[in-house]
């Protein structure tokens, strides 16, 4: 009887988990390699690193979608690193991420908070609380003023896509920045940045201030951003998507699936997908499947897609993954054929070799 039970289970029980050993060489990439033999979050984190390398090796167009407190939690330099080194090709981020990025590129800081600090005391000192991080309210207002100064330099007789507006802000920031952030790195690397919720973010305050105080008004052509993403999706051969901190920004990339009928193209779906979030999702959905829950987590996937769902705060996972990439990605980048973008006014040119 015992032998029969063992025979029935043997086709499933083939790869035992391996306890993670002490990593004496202090290599983050080496540690993640050891974690790939474990289970739960440890395995998913290690697989996310490996899948990112697979995307680079496979000449995929890589979308980075992000929202939440990435900049305030200290991820700005890490994001700038992956952008400047072209570990990603298209950026879709929330307005809050961009606004906090502008705040830091302008030379301002976010500060650590302590539970003993009360909201009443902070308000009395003109200090804002962002989770367990603090900011000077007056310095945020200076960022609002700076946004207005950029708008004041534009040709306001025409409308702008949000992607073009963010590109122009990256250009202006690059001329004064002492250290790169998301917008300046994207401008220098010549990759597009999209923002699905600009009107509902802090950036809208700077735009409103310019309209209220200086009577200058900028018009946005929201359909152009959709057209730009449609063009990228249409010309892409393979794609991968990395989602940080929930899937709200990812929905903008998913729109290319819905709108594909306009260009009469078939939606291929992503060949690779990584999600790093604290949003609740069962671990069994991260293996290739085609149910609704899986699709909502990663977007539309190519059949047989490789995915990793990391149930972790991005501020914990990103330092490990990106540090590991700094140790492992060089050989995959040498022959990488990545999409090239050209920026000519409101038009975005896309060339996928």
N, C-alpha and C positions, 0 to 999 in steps of 0.2 A: 504493500500500500504506500509506504513512504517513497519508494522508487518511482511509483506511478505519479504521485503528486509532484515530485521533482521534475519529471519529464514534461508535465503540463505547463509548469511555470518557467521552464528553461528558456523558452523563446522570448520571454519578457525580461527575465532577470539576467541580463547579459553584461551590463556595465555597472560595476559597484561604485558607489561614491568613495572618494578618497579624502580622508581628513587633511585639512590644510596644514602643511608643516611650517615651521619657522623659516622665514626667508632671510638668510644671513647675508646675501649679496646686496640687499637694500635696493633691488631693482623693482620698480612698481610693475613693469611689464612681466618680470619673472613671477612676481606674486600673483598677478592676474592669471597667468598660465597655470599656476598651481590651483587657483580657485576654480578653474574650469572643471576640475574633477569633483567639486563639491556639489551642493544642491541649493535650492531656494535662491535668495538674493545674491549669494556669492557666485553661483554659476551664471546667473543672468548678467551680472556685472562683467564677468570675464568674457561671456559671449558677446556682449555689446562691443567690447574692444576688438574682438576678432572680426565681428561683422563690419565694423567701421573700416578695418583693413581690407576686407573683401570688397567693399564698395570702391575703395581707392584702386585696388588691383583690377577691378572689372570695368574701369572707365565709366562708372555710373555718374549721372548728375545727382548731386546730393543736396537735398533740401534740409535746412536747419530751421525748425519751428520752435519758438520759445515764448514763454510768458511767465509772469510771476516775479519774484524778488531775486532774479539772477545777478543784477548789478549790485544791488544793495547788500547782497550776501557775499560779495567779494569775487565774483566770477568774471569781471571785465577783462582782465589780462588774459585769462584762459580763452575767452571767446575771441579776443583780438588775435591770439596766437593761431587758432585753427582757421580764422579767416585769412590772415596774411599768408599762411602757408598753403592755402587752397585745399584744406581738408573738407571744405564745404563749398558749394557753388551758388546756392540761392538761399537768402535769409528771409524768413517770415516771422516777425516778432511783434509783440504787443507794444502799444504806445507807452506804457509804463516803463518797459525795458529801455526803450529809446530815450525817454525823458531822463531817466536816472543815468543813462550813459552820457547824455549831454552834460548833465550836472557835474559828473566826475571829470569829463574831458576839459571842461572849463576851469579845472583846477580845484574844484570843491571836493568835500569828503562826505562820506557817511560814517557814523560813529556807533560804537557798541552801546547798547542800553543795559540797564540793570533792573530787575523786578522791583526794587525799592523806589524807583523813580515813578512818581504818580503823574497821571495825565494833567492834573491841575497845575503841578509845579512846572511841567514841561510847557504847557500853554502860556503860563505866566512869563516864561523865559523865551518865548517865541521859537520853541523847538517842536518839530514834528516827530511823531513816532511811526515807524514803518515796521511793524512786527517787533523784533528785538533790536532794531536799528534806529538811529536817530539822524535827523538832518536839520540844518538851520533854515527856518522858513524864509528868512530874508534872502538867503542864497538861492533858494528855489525860485523866488520872485525875480532874481537876476537872470536866471535861465529863461524865464518867461520873456523878459525884456530882450534877451539875445535872440530868441526865436523871432520876435517882432522885427529886430534889426535885419535879419536875413530876408524876411518877407518884403521889407522896405526897399531892398535892392533888386527885386524881381520885376519883370515886365508883367504888370497886373492887368494888361489888356487881354490876356489869354488865360486859359485854365491850365492847371498842372495835374499830372497824375501824382498820387502820393509817392510812388516809387521815384519819380523825377525830383520831387520836393526833398525827399530824404537824401538823395544823391547830392543835391546842391547844398544841403546842410552839412553833409560829410565833407564837401569841398571847403566850405567856409571854416569848419572846425579844424581841418587839416592845416590851415594856415596859422592857427594860434595854439594848437595843442602841444603840450610838452610830453604827453604820453598818449598812445593810441587807445581807442576804445572800439566799440562795434561799428559806429558810423564812419570813423576815419579809416579803419582797416578795410571796410568794404569799399570805400571810395578809392583807396590806393590799390586794392586788389582788383578793382573794376568788376565787382559782382553786385547784383541788384538786391535792394532791401525793400520788402513789402511790409505794410502794417495794416491789419484788418480792422483795427478799432481806434484809429487816430482821433475821430470825433468824440469818443468817449473816454479819452485819456488826458493826462496832464498837459500834453502838447496842445490840446485845444484851448487851454487857458492862455497860453502865450499868443495863439492866433486871435483869440477874443480880445486880449489886452491891446494888441496892435489895432484891431478894428475900433475899439472903444476910445482909446487915447489918441491915435494918430489918424483915424478915419481911413485906414488902408485895409483893403479886403482882398483876400486871395480866394480864387475859385478852384475847386478840385474836380477833375474828370475821373470819377470812380470806375467807370467802365474800362478805362485804359489799363488799369492794374489787372483786371480780369483778362483783357486781351493779351497783355504781356505774359501772364502765367500760361495762358492757352498756347501761346507761341512756343514757350519753353517746353511745355509738355509735348507739343506736337513734334518738335525736332529731337527730343530726347530718345535715345535708344534704350538705355537701362536707367533706372532711377532708384534712389534710396532715400528714405526719410528718417530724420532724427528729431524726435519730439521731446522737449524738455518742459516739465512742470505743467502737465495737462495738455489737452488736445484742442483748446480753443483757437490757437493760431493755425494749427494743422487744418482746420476746416477750410481755410482760404485755399490751400493746395487742393483739398478735396473737391472744390468747386470746378476744377479743370475736368474732373470726371463727369460732372453733370453737364457741363457746357461743351463736351466733345462733339455732340451732334451738330453744333454750329459749323465746325470745320470738317464735319463728316469723317472724323478719324476714330479709330477704335482705341478705347482706353486699355493700355497694356497693364497698368498697375505697377506698384513698386516691387522690385526684385528683392529689396532689403528694407528692413524697418527696425528702428530702435526706439523704445519709449522709456524715458526715465521720469518717473513721477510718483508722488505719494497717493495719487488717486487709487481708490480701492479697485482691484481687479484680480480674479483668481489666477493663480500661476499656470493652470492648465491651458489657458487661452493663448499662451505665447508660442506654442508650437503651431506649425502651419495648419490652418483650418479656414473655413469660409463662412462661419456663422456671423450673425449680426454683431455680437459683442466684439469679436475679433476685428471686424471691419471698423467699428467705431474707435477701436484702440489704435489702429495703425493706418487707416485709410484703405483704399482698394489695393489689393495685393496681386501680384503675378502668381499663377499657380506654382506651388513649390517654393514660394518665397521664404527667405531666411529671416527670422525675427528674434528679437530679445526684448522682454518686458522687465525692466529693472524697478522693483518697488522701493524706491529710495528718493530722498530729497536730492535734486540735482546738485546742490552745493556740497554734497558728500561724494556723489559719484563722479562728477566732472573732473575734480582735481586728480583722481586716480586714473580715469580713462585718458584724459588729455596728456598727463605726464607720461603714461605708458606709450601713447602715440608718438611723443617726442623721442622715445627710445626705439620705436619699431617701424614708423611709417616711412622713413627715408627711402628704403629700397622699393617701396610700392609707388612712390611719387616720381621716380626717375623716368619711367616710360608712360606716365599717366596722360591720357588724352582727355582733357577737360573741356567743358564748354567755354567759349569766349564770348564776351558781351561788349557791344559798342554802344556808347551813349551819345546820341546826337539830338539835343533838345528833348522833345517829348517822345521821340522814337527810341525803342530799345532794339538793338540788333543782336541776333543770337546765331552763333556758328558752333555747331557740334561736329568736331572732326571724326 
